[in-house]
């Protein structure tokens, strides 16, 4: 399982541990990934994702999964998230057409 956020594309970064004696050794900064289940109001079902804590705060800020996917860029989303975004957009278009 890769350490990449499915919504933002955040992955591991590299840097240095710097000791008191100013010795430098390579290290990795890993993103804070969480396994979450998010529910789509439009589709009426839930989806499991592995996303960063920052992405989870953004989902809450934008009003849930549907609101986040409406504003998300396809280049940052994983293929699974892109499919969910497409399904949500399709369902919202059908609701708008019938109303």
N, CA, C and O atoms as a GROMACS GRO file, in nm:
protein
  396
    1UNK      N    1   0.084  -0.117   0.000
    1UNK     CA    2   0.000   0.000   0.000
    1UNK      C    3   0.090   0.124   0.000
    1UNK      O    4   0.174   0.140   0.089
    2UNK      N    5   0.072   0.210  -0.097
    2UNK     CA    6   0.158   0.327  -0.107
    2UNK      C    7   0.116   0.434  -0.007
    2UNK      O    8   0.001   0.440   0.035
    3UNK      N    9   0.211   0.516   0.032
    3UNK     CA   10   0.186   0.621   0.129
    3UNK      C   11   0.154   0.751   0.058
    3UNK      O   12   0.227   0.849   0.070
    4UNK      N   13   0.044   0.750  -0.017
    4UNK     CA   14   0.001   0.868  -0.093
    4UNK      C   15  -0.146   0.893  -0.064
    4UNK      O   16  -0.227   0.800  -0.066
    5UNK      N   17  -0.180   1.018  -0.038
    5UNK     CA   18  -0.319   1.056  -0.013
    5UNK      C   19  -0.398   1.043  -0.143
    5UNK      O   20  -0.353   1.089  -0.248
    6UNK      N   21  -0.517   0.982  -0.136
    6UNK     CA   22  -0.598   0.961  -0.255
    6UNK      C   23  -0.666   1.088  -0.303
    6UNK      O   24  -0.708   1.095  -0.419
    7UNK      N   25  -0.678   1.190  -0.218
    7UNK     CA   26  -0.746   1.314  -0.256
    7UNK      C   27  -0.650   1.425  -0.294
    7UNK      O   28  -0.678   1.499  -0.389
    8UNK      N   29  -0.539   1.438  -0.223
    8UNK     CA   30  -0.449   1.551  -0.248
    8UNK      C   31  -0.321   1.512  -0.319
    8UNK      O   32  -0.251   1.598  -0.372
    9UNK      N   33  -0.288   1.383  -0.322
    9UNK     CA   34  -0.165   1.338  -0.385
    9UNK      C   35  -0.042   1.359  -0.298
    9UNK      O   36   0.070   1.340  -0.346
   10UNK      N   37  -0.060   1.398  -0.171
   10UNK     CA   38   0.054   1.416  -0.082
   10UNK      C   39   0.124   1.284  -0.059
   10UNK      O   40   0.060   1.182  -0.034
   11UNK      N   41   0.257   1.287  -0.068
   11UNK     CA   42   0.336   1.167  -0.047
   11UNK      C   43   0.453   1.196   0.045
   11UNK      O   44   0.463   1.306   0.100
   12UNK      N   45   0.542   1.099   0.064
   12UNK     CA   46   0.658   1.120   0.151
   12UNK      C   47   0.751   1.228   0.096
   12UNK      O   48   0.769   1.241  -0.025
   13UNK      N   49   0.809   1.304   0.188
   13UNK     CA   50   0.910   1.404   0.154
   13UNK      C   51   1.040   1.362   0.219
   13UNK      O   52   1.040   1.283   0.313
   14UNK      N   53   1.152   1.414   0.170
   14UNK     CA   54   1.281   1.381   0.229
   14UNK      C   55   1.342   1.505   0.292
   14UNK      O   56   1.310   1.618   0.255
   15UNK      N   57   1.429   1.481   0.387
   15UNK     CA   58   1.498   1.589   0.455
   15UNK      C   59   1.614   1.533   0.534
   15UNK      O   60   1.661   1.422   0.507
   16UNK      N   61   1.660   1.609   0.632
   16UNK     CA   62   1.773   1.567   0.713
   16UNK      C   63   1.739   1.571   0.861
   16UNK      O   64   1.668   1.661   0.907
   17UNK      N   65   1.790   1.471   0.936
   17UNK     CA   66   1.798   1.483   1.081
   17UNK      C   67   1.925   1.560   1.108
   17UNK      O   68   2.030   1.526   1.055
   18UNK      N   69   1.917   1.664   1.189
   18UNK     CA   70   2.035   1.743   1.220
   18UNK      C   71   2.061   1.731   1.369
   18UNK      O   72   1.978   1.772   1.451
   19UNK      N   73   2.177   1.676   1.405
   19UNK     CA   74   2.211   1.656   1.545
   19UNK      C   75   2.263   1.784   1.607
   19UNK      O   76   2.283   1.885   1.539
   20UNK      N   77   2.285   1.779   1.737
   20UNK     CA   78   2.340   1.895   1.808
   20UNK      C   79   2.480   1.928   1.755
   20UNK      O   80   2.521   2.044   1.755
   21UNK      N   81   2.551   1.825   1.710
   21UNK     CA   82   2.686   1.845   1.654
   21UNK      C   83   2.680   1.881   1.505
   21UNK      O   84   2.783   1.886   1.438
   22UNK      N   85   2.559   1.907   1.455
   22UNK     CA   86   2.534   1.947   1.316
   22UNK      C   87   2.565   1.835   1.216
   22UNK      O   88   2.596   1.862   1.100
   23UNK      N   89   2.555   1.707   1.262
   23UNK     CA   90   2.567   1.594   1.170
   23UNK      C   91   2.432   1.579   1.100
   23UNK      O   92   2.327   1.592   1.162
   24UNK      N   93   2.438   1.551   0.971
   24UNK     CA   94   2.314   1.539   0.894
   24UNK      C   95   2.298   1.397   0.841
   24UNK      O   96   2.390   1.341   0.780
   25UNK      N   97   2.182   1.338   0.865
   25UNK     CA   98   2.149   1.207   0.812
   25UNK      C   99   2.014   1.216   0.744
   25UNK      O  100   1.925   1.288   0.789
   26UNK      N  101   1.999   1.143   0.635
   26UNK     CA  102   1.875   1.147   0.557
   26UNK      C  103   1.759   1.087   0.637
   26UNK      O  104   1.778   0.993   0.715
   27UNK      N  105   1.640   1.142   0.617
   27UNK     CA  106   1.520   1.088   0.678
   27UNK      C  107   1.401   1.114   0.585
   27UNK      O  108   1.412   1.188   0.488
   28UNK      N  109   1.288   1.050   0.617
   28UNK     CA  110   1.165   1.069   0.539
   28UNK      C  111   1.057   1.128   0.628
   28UNK      O  112   1.040   1.086   0.742
   29UNK      N  113   0.984   1.224   0.574
   29UNK     CA  114   0.867   1.279   0.640
   29UNK      C  115   0.746   1.215   0.574
   29UNK      O  116   0.718   1.240   0.457
   30UNK      N  117   0.672   1.131   0.649
   30UNK     CA  118   0.557   1.060   0.593
   30UNK      C  119   0.429   1.140   0.618
   30UNK      O  120   0.414   1.202   0.723
   31UNK      N  121   0.336   1.139   0.522
   31UNK     CA  122   0.209   1.209   0.544
   31UNK      C  123   0.125   1.136   0.649
   31UNK      O  124   0.137   1.015   0.667
   32UNK      N  125   0.041   1.211   0.718
   32UNK     CA  126  -0.046   1.156   0.821
   32UNK      C  127  -0.170   1.097   0.754
   32UNK      O  128  -0.272   1.164   0.740
   33UNK      N  129  -0.160   0.970   0.711
   33UNK     CA  130  -0.269   0.906   0.638
   33UNK      C  131  -0.363   0.831   0.731
   33UNK      O  132  -0.319   0.768   0.827
   34UNK      N  133  -0.493   0.838   0.702
   34UNK     CA  134  -0.594   0.770   0.781
   34UNK      C  135  -0.688   0.695   0.688
   34UNK      O  136  -0.720   0.743   0.579
   35UNK      N  137  -0.732   0.577   0.732
   35UNK     CA  138  -0.833   0.502   0.659
   35UNK      C  139  -0.969   0.553   0.706
   35UNK      O  140  -1.003   0.539   0.823
   36UNK      N  141  -1.046   0.612   0.614
   36UNK     CA  142  -1.175   0.670   0.651
   36UNK      C  143  -1.284   0.619   0.558
   36UNK      O  144  -1.257   0.578   0.445
   37UNK      N  145  -1.406   0.622   0.607
   37UNK     CA  146  -1.523   0.590   0.526
   37UNK      C  147  -1.606   0.715   0.514
   37UNK      O  148  -1.653   0.769   0.614
   38UNK      N  149  -1.624   0.764   0.392
   38UNK     CA  150  -1.700   0.886   0.366
   38UNK      C  151  -1.828   0.851   0.292
   38UNK      O  152  -1.828   0.765   0.204
   39UNK      N  153  -1.937   0.918   0.329
   39UNK     CA  154  -2.067   0.890   0.270
   39UNK      C  155  -2.104   1.000   0.171
   39UNK      O  156  -2.090   1.118   0.200
   40UNK      N  157  -2.151   0.958   0.055
   40UNK     CA  158  -2.199   1.051  -0.046
   40UNK      C  159  -2.349   1.069  -0.028
   40UNK      O  160  -2.425   0.971  -0.030
   41UNK      N  161  -2.393   1.194  -0.012
   41UNK     CA  162  -2.535   1.222   0.003
   41UNK      C  163  -2.610   1.199  -0.128
   41UNK      O  164  -2.723   1.151  -0.128
   42UNK      N  165  -2.547   1.232  -0.239
   42UNK     CA  166  -2.610   1.218  -0.369
   42UNK      C  167  -2.631   1.071  -0.406
   42UNK      O  168  -2.739   1.033  -0.451
   43UNK      N  169  -2.528   0.989  -0.387
   43UNK     CA  170  -2.536   0.848  -0.425
   43UNK      C  171  -2.600   0.762  -0.316
   43UNK      O  172  -2.650   0.654  -0.345
   44UNK      N  173  -2.599   0.810  -0.192
   44UNK     CA  174  -2.658   0.735  -0.083
   44UNK      C  175  -2.579   0.613  -0.042
   44UNK      O  176  -2.636   0.516   0.007
   45UNK      N  177  -2.449   0.615  -0.061
   45UNK     CA  178  -2.363   0.504  -0.019
   45UNK      C  179  -2.231   0.557   0.032
   45UNK      O  180  -2.200   0.675   0.016
   46UNK      N  181  -2.152   0.469   0.092
   46UNK     CA  182  -2.026   0.512   0.150
   46UNK      C  183  -1.908   0.451   0.073
   46UNK      O  184  -1.921   0.349   0.006
   47UNK      N  185  -1.794   0.518   0.085
   47UNK     CA  186  -1.672   0.478   0.016
   47UNK      C  187  -1.556   0.482   0.115
   47UNK      O  188  -1.550   0.569   0.201
   48UNK      N  189  -1.463   0.386   0.101
   48UNK     CA  190  -1.344   0.383   0.186
   48UNK      C  191  -1.227   0.446   0.110
   48UNK      O  192  -1.203   0.415  -0.006
   49UNK      N  193  -1.157   0.536   0.179
   49UNK     CA  194  -1.040   0.602   0.122
   49UNK      C  195  -0.928   0.605   0.223
   49UNK      O  196  -0.951   0.591   0.343
   50UNK      N  197  -0.806   0.623   0.174
   50UNK     CA  198  -0.688   0.644   0.258
   50UNK      C  199  -0.640   0.785   0.229
   50UNK      O  200  -0.573   0.809   0.129
   51UNK      N  201  -0.676   0.878   0.318
   51UNK     CA  202  -0.648   1.020   0.292
   51UNK      C  203  -0.572   1.082   0.409
   51UNK      O  204  -0.571   1.027   0.519
   52UNK      N  205  -0.510   1.195   0.384
   52UNK     CA  206  -0.435   1.265   0.487
   52UNK      C  207  -0.531   1.339   0.580
   52UNK      O  208  -0.646   1.364   0.545
   53UNK      N  209  -0.482   1.372   0.698
   53UNK     CA  210  -0.563   1.445   0.795
   53UNK      C  211  -0.601   1.582   0.740
   53UNK      O  212  -0.711   1.631   0.767
   54UNK      N  213  -0.512   1.645   0.664
   54UNK     CA  214  -0.541   1.775   0.605
   54UNK      C  215  -0.654   1.763   0.503
   54UNK      O  216  -0.740   1.852   0.495
   55UNK      N  217  -0.655   1.656   0.425
   55UNK     CA  218  -0.762   1.635   0.327
   55UNK      C  219  -0.895   1.609   0.397
   55UNK      O  220  -1.000   1.653   0.350
   56UNK      N  221  -0.892   1.539   0.510
   56UNK     CA  222  -1.014   1.513   0.586
   56UNK      C  223  -1.073   1.643   0.640
   56UNK      O  224  -1.195   1.660   0.639
   57UNK      N  225  -0.988   1.734   0.686
   57UNK     CA  226  -1.036   1.865   0.732
   57UNK      C  227  -1.097   1.943   0.615
   57UNK      O  228  -1.197   2.013   0.633
   58UNK      N  229  -1.038   1.932   0.498
   58UNK     CA  230  -1.090   2.001   0.380
   58UNK      C  231  -1.225   1.944   0.339
   58UNK      O  232  -1.314   2.020   0.301
   59UNK      N  233  -1.242   1.812   0.348
   59UNK     CA  234  -1.370   1.749   0.316
   59UNK      C  235  -1.478   1.803   0.410
   59UNK      O  236  -1.588   1.836   0.366
   60UNK      N  237  -1.446   1.812   0.539
   60UNK     CA  238  -1.542   1.866   0.636
   60UNK      C  239  -1.574   2.012   0.606
   60UNK      O  240  -1.689   2.054   0.615
   61UNK      N  241  -1.472   2.089   0.571
   61UNK     CA  242  -1.490   2.232   0.544
   61UNK      C  243  -1.580   2.256   0.421
   61UNK      O  244  -1.658   2.350   0.419
   62UNK      N  245  -1.567   2.171   0.321
   62UNK     CA  246  -1.644   2.188   0.198
   62UNK      C  247  -1.782   2.122   0.204
   62UNK      O  248  -1.854   2.121   0.104
   63UNK      N  249  -1.819   2.068   0.318
   63UNK     CA  250  -1.954   2.015   0.334
   63UNK      C  251  -1.970   1.870   0.296
   63UNK      O  252  -2.079   1.830   0.254
   64UNK      N  253  -1.868   1.790   0.310
   64UNK     CA  254  -1.879   1.648   0.283
   64UNK      C  255  -1.813   1.605   0.153
   64UNK      O  256  -1.750   1.685   0.083
   65UNK      N  257  -1.829   1.477   0.124
   65UNK     CA  258  -1.764   1.418   0.007
   65UNK      C  259  -1.810   1.482  -0.123
   65UNK      O  260  -1.729   1.509  -0.212
   66UNK      N  261  -1.941   1.506  -0.137
   66UNK     CA  262  -1.994   1.562  -0.261
   66UNK      C  263  -1.938   1.702  -0.287
   66UNK      O  264  -1.901   1.734  -0.400
   67UNK      N  265  -1.932   1.785  -0.184
   67UNK     CA  266  -1.879   1.920  -0.199
   67UNK      C  267  -1.731   1.921  -0.231
   67UNK      O  268  -1.684   2.003  -0.309
   68UNK      N  269  -1.658   1.828  -0.170
   68UNK     CA  270  -1.515   1.821  -0.196
   68UNK      C  271  -1.489   1.779  -0.340
   68UNK      O  272  -1.406   1.838  -0.409
   69UNK      N  273  -1.560   1.675  -0.384
   69UNK     CA  274  -1.537   1.623  -0.519
   69UNK      C  275  -1.575   1.725  -0.627
   69UNK      O  276  -1.516   1.725  -0.735
   70UNK      N  277  -1.671   1.811  -0.598
   70UNK     CA  278  -1.712   1.912  -0.697
   70UNK      C  279  -1.597   2.009  -0.726
   70UNK      O  280  -1.584   2.056  -0.839
   71UNK      N  281  -1.514   2.038  -0.625
   71UNK     CA  282  -1.407   2.135  -0.643
   71UNK      C  283  -1.270   2.071  -0.666
   71UNK      O  284  -1.174   2.142  -0.698
   72UNK      N  285  -1.259   1.940  -0.649
   72UNK     CA  286  -1.129   1.873  -0.658
   72UNK      C  287  -1.079   1.866  -0.802
   72UNK      O  288  -1.158   1.853  -0.896
   73UNK      N  289  -0.947   1.874  -0.818
   73UNK     CA  290  -0.885   1.862  -0.950
   73UNK      C  291  -0.860   1.715  -0.981
   73UNK      O  292  -0.817   1.639  -0.894
   74UNK      N  293  -0.887   1.675  -1.104
   74UNK     CA  294  -0.869   1.536  -1.144
   74UNK      C  295  -0.723   1.491  -1.137
   74UNK      O  296  -0.696   1.374  -1.113
   75UNK      N  297  -0.629   1.584  -1.157
   75UNK     CA  298  -0.488   1.548  -1.157
   75UNK      C  299  -0.440   1.503  -1.020
   75UNK      O  300  -0.347   1.422  -1.010
   76UNK      N  301  -0.501   1.554  -0.912
   76UNK     CA  302  -0.459   1.519  -0.777
   76UNK      C  303  -0.527   1.392  -0.726
   76UNK      O  304  -0.473   1.324  -0.638
   77UNK      N  305  -0.644   1.357  -0.780
   77UNK     CA  306  -0.721   1.244  -0.731
   77UNK      C  307  -0.666   1.112  -0.782
   77UNK      O  308  -0.611   1.104  -0.892
   78UNK      N  309  -0.681   1.006  -0.701
   78UNK     CA  310  -0.646   0.872  -0.745
   78UNK      C  311  -0.751   0.824  -0.845
   78UNK      O  312  -0.855   0.888  -0.860
   79UNK      N  313  -0.725   0.714  -0.913
   79UNK     CA  314  -0.820   0.664  -1.012
   79UNK      C  315  -0.951   0.623  -0.947
   79UNK      O  316  -1.058   0.643  -1.004
   80UNK      N  317  -0.944   0.566  -0.827
   80UNK     CA  318  -1.066   0.529  -0.754
   80UNK      C  319  -1.148   0.654  -0.719
   80UNK      O  320  -1.270   0.654  -0.735
   81UNK      N  321  -1.080   0.759  -0.672
   81UNK     CA  322  -1.149   0.883  -0.637
   81UNK      C  323  -1.206   0.952  -0.761
   81UNK      O  324  -1.313   1.012  -0.754
   82UNK      N  325  -1.136   0.942  -0.874
   82UNK     CA  326  -1.188   1.000  -0.999
   82UNK      C  327  -1.317   0.931  -1.041
   82UNK      O  328  -1.409   0.997  -1.090
   83UNK      N  329  -1.324   0.800  -1.023
   83UNK     CA  330  -1.445   0.726  -1.059
   83UNK      C  331  -1.561   0.769  -0.970
   83UNK      O  332  -1.673   0.786  -1.017
   84UNK      N  333  -1.534   0.786  -0.840
   84UNK     CA  334  -1.639   0.831  -0.747
   84UNK      C  335  -1.685   0.972  -0.784
   84UNK      O  336  -1.805   1.001  -0.781
   85UNK      N  337  -1.590   1.058  -0.820
   85UNK     CA  338  -1.624   1.195  -0.860
   85UNK      C  339  -1.714   1.194  -0.983
   85UNK      O  340  -1.811   1.269  -0.991
   86UNK      N  341  -1.681   1.109  -1.079
   86UNK     CA  342  -1.761   1.099  -1.202
   86UNK      C  343  -1.902   1.049  -1.172
   86UNK      O  344  -1.999   1.101  -1.227
   87UNK      N  345  -1.914   0.950  -1.085
   87UNK     CA  346  -2.045   0.896  -1.047
   87UNK      C  347  -2.129   1.001  -0.975
   87UNK      O  348  -2.250   1.010  -0.999
   88UNK      N  349  -2.067   1.079  -0.887
   88UNK     CA  350  -2.140   1.184  -0.814
   88UNK      C  351  -2.188   1.291  -0.910
   88UNK      O  352  -2.302   1.336  -0.901
   89UNK      N  353  -2.100   1.334  -1.003
   89UNK     CA  354  -2.139   1.436  -1.101
   89UNK      C  355  -2.253   1.388  -1.189
   89UNK      O  356  -2.345   1.464  -1.220
   90UNK      N  357  -2.248   1.262  -1.228
   90UNK     CA  358  -2.353   1.204  -1.312
   90UNK      C  359  -2.486   1.202  -1.237
   90UNK      O  360  -2.590   1.236  -1.294
   91UNK      N  361  -2.484   1.161  -1.111
   91UNK     CA  362  -2.606   1.155  -1.030
   91UNK      C  363  -2.663   1.294  -1.006
   91UNK      O  364  -2.784   1.313  -1.009
   92UNK      N  365  -2.576   1.393  -0.982
   92UNK     CA  366  -2.622   1.530  -0.961
   92UNK      C  367  -2.683   1.587  -1.088
   92UNK      O  368  -2.780   1.662  -1.082
   93UNK      N  369  -2.627   1.552  -1.205
   93UNK     CA  370  -2.682   1.598  -1.332
   93UNK      C  371  -2.819   1.539  -1.356
   93UNK      O  372  -2.908   1.607  -1.408
   94UNK      N  373  -2.839   1.412  -1.320
   94UNK     CA  374  -2.970   1.348  -1.336
   94UNK      C  375  -3.075   1.412  -1.246
   94UNK      O  376  -3.190   1.430  -1.287
   95UNK      N  377  -3.035   1.446  -1.123
   95UNK     CA  378  -3.128   1.512  -1.030
   95UNK      C  379  -3.165   1.650  -1.081
   95UNK      O  380  -3.280   1.692  -1.072
   96UNK      N  381  -3.067   1.722  -1.136
   96UNK     CA  382  -3.092   1.856  -1.188
   96UNK      C  383  -3.181   1.850  -1.311
   96UNK      O  384  -3.264   1.938  -1.333
   97UNK      N  385  -3.166   1.746  -1.393
   97UNK     CA  386  -3.247   1.734  -1.515
   97UNK      C  387  -3.393   1.702  -1.483
   97UNK      O  388  -3.483   1.748  -1.554
   98UNK      N  389  -3.415   1.626  -1.378
   98UNK     CA  390  -3.553   1.589  -1.344
   98UNK      C  391  -3.623   1.700  -1.265
   98UNK      O  392  -3.746   1.705  -1.262
   99UNK      N  393  -3.547   1.786  -1.203
   99UNK     CA  394  -3.610   1.894  -1.122
   99UNK      C  395  -3.655   2.011  -1.207
   99UNK      O  396  -3.709   2.109  -1.155
   0.00000   0.00000   0.00000
